[in-house]
Amino acid sequence: MAKRNDIAPYERPEARRWTRVTDYVPDAQAHVGNVHWPTPGARLAHSAAAAEPVLRKPRGGMILPVAAVVIAALTALWGSGVLGGRQEERSALSTTSRGLVFGLCSAGGVKNCVQSGDSFYLGGKTVRIASIEAPQLYGAECAKEADLGRASALKLQEILNSGELELTRTRQDLDRYGLLLRNVSVNGKSVAQQMVAARLAREIGDTARIWC
């Protein structure tokens, strides 16, 4: 049997697969024997981790929107008078009472009572309704004024007993008789305007309406 090389002396030997450094350099083991080579796939994992972008939270990204909301809320509260001195100022200038019952001072025995169509007794002091004057119940100049004075007092009693009472200070704290001078409203409606509309009081300085 003839040898292979004798049949095909021109055929090259089977190619050898080189897989180790020592296959290329015979004495390489002495130089690279202590080197720890990476395991297959380790370099690929490291490259993928390095290539992955790191997302960082932007610094101060939410500060401006939150600050804007807080400032807007504080501005709204300040404008409504909840913050600052506006609420205290309003409390000092006005007094609100609910559930009060007014009688007629002429009947006696009542803590809060109506004296006339433009004045009433409240909490130990007499309150005069600002900007109007009513016919006199006591010291009337004529019988007509006395009748109008009684009807005016009854009308004021009806209004004061109809809801929430609010007294607001005027520029002039007291009238010429030393009575508290106040703007008076019930359920947000001016008592002075209601009395004038009922023709049971007149605005101060109105000389067209007379009682006698």
C-alpha positions in Angstrom: 0.0 0.0 0.0 1.5 3.2 -1.1 1.8 6.1 1.3 -0.4 9.2 0.9 2.6 11.4 0.2 3.7 9.1 -2.6 0.3 9.4 -4.3 0.0 13.2 -3.9 3.3 14.7 -3.0 1.9 18.1 -3.8 -0.9 17.9 -1.2 -0.4 20.1 1.8 -0.7 18.6 5.3 -4.1 19.2 7.0 -4.2 22.7 8.5 -3.7 22.8 12.2 -6.1 24.8 14.4 -4.2 27.1 16.7 -6.0 27.8 20.0 -3.2 28.5 22.5 -0.4 31.0 22.7 2.1 28.1 23.2 1.0 26.8 19.8 2.7 29.9 18.3 5.5 30.3 20.7 7.0 27.1 22.1 8.5 28.7 25.3 5.5 31.0 25.9 4.3 28.9 28.9 7.2 30.3 31.0 6.1 33.9 30.3 2.3 33.6 30.4 1.7 30.7 32.7 0.5 33.0 35.6 -1.7 35.2 33.5 -5.5 34.9 34.2 -7.3 35.2 30.9 -10.9 36.4 30.9 -13.6 33.8 30.5 -15.5 33.7 27.2 -18.2 36.3 27.1 -16.8 38.4 30.0 -15.4 41.1 27.7 -18.7 41.3 25.8 -20.6 41.8 29.1 -18.2 44.5 30.2 -18.5 46.3 26.9 -22.3 46.3 27.0 -22.3 47.6 30.6 -19.9 50.4 29.7 -21.9 51.3 26.6 -25.2 51.5 28.6 -26.0 55.2 29.3 -26.3 56.2 32.9 -29.4 58.3 33.5 -28.9 60.9 36.1 -31.7 62.8 37.7 -31.6 66.5 36.7 -30.7 68.7 39.6 -33.2 71.3 40.5 -35.6 70.1 37.8 -38.6 70.2 40.1 -37.6 73.2 42.3 -39.0 75.9 40.0 -42.4 74.4 39.3 -42.9 73.6 43.0 -41.8 77.1 44.0 -44.2 78.6 41.5 -47.2 76.6 42.9 -46.3 77.6 46.5 -45.9 81.3 45.6 -49.3 81.3 43.8 -51.0 79.6 46.8 -49.5 82.1 49.3 -50.5 85.0 47.1 -54.1 83.8 46.9 -54.3 83.3 50.7 -52.8 86.8 51.2 -55.3 88.4 48.8 -58.3 86.7 50.6 -57.1 88.0 53.9 -56.4 84.6 55.6 -52.7 85.4 56.0 -51.2 88.6 57.3 -53.0 91.4 59.0 -56.0 91.8 56.6 -58.0 89.2 58.5 -57.2 90.8 61.9 -58.0 94.2 60.4 -61.4 93.0 59.3 -62.1 91.4 62.7 -61.3 94.7 64.4 -63.6 96.7 62.1 -66.6 94.3 62.1 -68.5 92.1 64.4 -70.8 89.2 63.4 -73.4 87.6 65.5 -75.9 84.8 64.7 -78.9 83.6 66.6 -79.7 86.8 68.5 -83.3 87.6 69.5 -84.4 91.2 69.7 -87.4 92.4 71.5 -88.7 95.9 72.0 -87.0 98.0 74.7 -90.4 99.4 75.7 -91.6 95.9 76.6 -88.6 95.4 79.0 -87.1 92.2 80.3 -85.1 91.6 77.0 -81.3 91.6 76.8 -81.2 92.8 73.2 -83.9 95.2 72.2 -84.9 97.8 69.6 -85.3 101.4 70.9 -86.4 103.0 67.6 -86.2 102.6 63.9 -82.6 103.6 63.8 -81.1 102.4 67.1 -81.0 99.2 69.2 -79.5 97.9 72.4 -76.9 95.2 72.1 -74.4 93.8 74.6 -74.8 96.7 77.1 -74.4 99.5 74.5 -76.7 101.4 72.2 -76.0 101.1 68.5 -77.0 103.8 66.1 -77.5 102.8 62.4 -75.3 105.1 60.3 -76.6 107.3 57.5 -80.3 107.2 58.4 -82.8 108.7 60.9 -86.2 107.3 61.8 -89.3 108.8 63.2 -89.2 109.1 67.0 -91.1 106.7 69.2 -90.5 108.8 72.3 -90.8 112.6 72.2 -92.6 112.6 68.8 -93.7 116.1 67.6 -97.1 114.7 66.4 -99.3 111.7 66.6 -98.4 110.7 63.0 -94.7 110.6 63.9 -95.5 108.5 67.0 -97.4 106.0 64.9 -94.6 105.9 62.3 -92.0 105.5 65.1 -93.8 102.5 66.4 -94.1 100.9 63.0 -90.4 101.7 62.3 -89.3 100.0 65.5 -91.3 96.9 64.7 -89.8 96.8 61.2 -86.3 97.0 62.6 -87.0 94.3 65.1 -88.2 92.0 62.2 -85.1 92.7 60.2 -82.7 92.1 63.1 -84.3 88.8 63.9 -84.2 87.5 60.3 -80.6 86.3 60.2 -76.9 86.9 60.8 -76.1 90.4 62.1 -73.0 92.2 61.1 -71.8 95.6 62.5 -69.0 97.5 60.7 -67.2 100.5 62.0 -67.5 103.9 60.3 -65.0 106.7 60.2 -66.9 108.3 63.0 -67.0 105.9 65.9 -69.6 107.7 68.0 -72.5 110.0 67.1 -73.1 113.4 68.8 -75.0 111.7 71.6 -72.1 109.3 72.3 -73.8 106.2 70.7 -71.9 103.7 68.7 -72.3 104.6 65.0 -72.2 101.5 62.8 -73.1 100.2 59.4 -75.5 97.4 60.1 -76.4 94.5 57.8 -78.4 91.3 58.2 -77.6 88.3 55.9 -75.3 90.6 53.9 -78.1 93.2 53.2 -77.9 96.8 54.4 -80.4 97.5 57.2 -80.4 101.2 56.4 -81.4 100.6 52.8 -84.2 98.3 53.8 -85.6 100.8 56.3 -85.5 103.6 53.7 -87.1 101.4 51.1 -89.9 100.6 53.6 -90.4 104.4 54.0 -89.9 104.0 57.7 -86.6 105.9 57.8 -84.9 108.6 55.7 -81.4 109.4 54.8 -79.7 112.0 56.9 -80.1 115.4 55.2 -83.3 114.3 53.3 -85.7 117.2 53.9 -88.3 116.0 51.4 -89.6 113.3 53.7 -91.3 114.7 56.9 -93.0 112.8 59.7 -95.7 115.3 60.6 
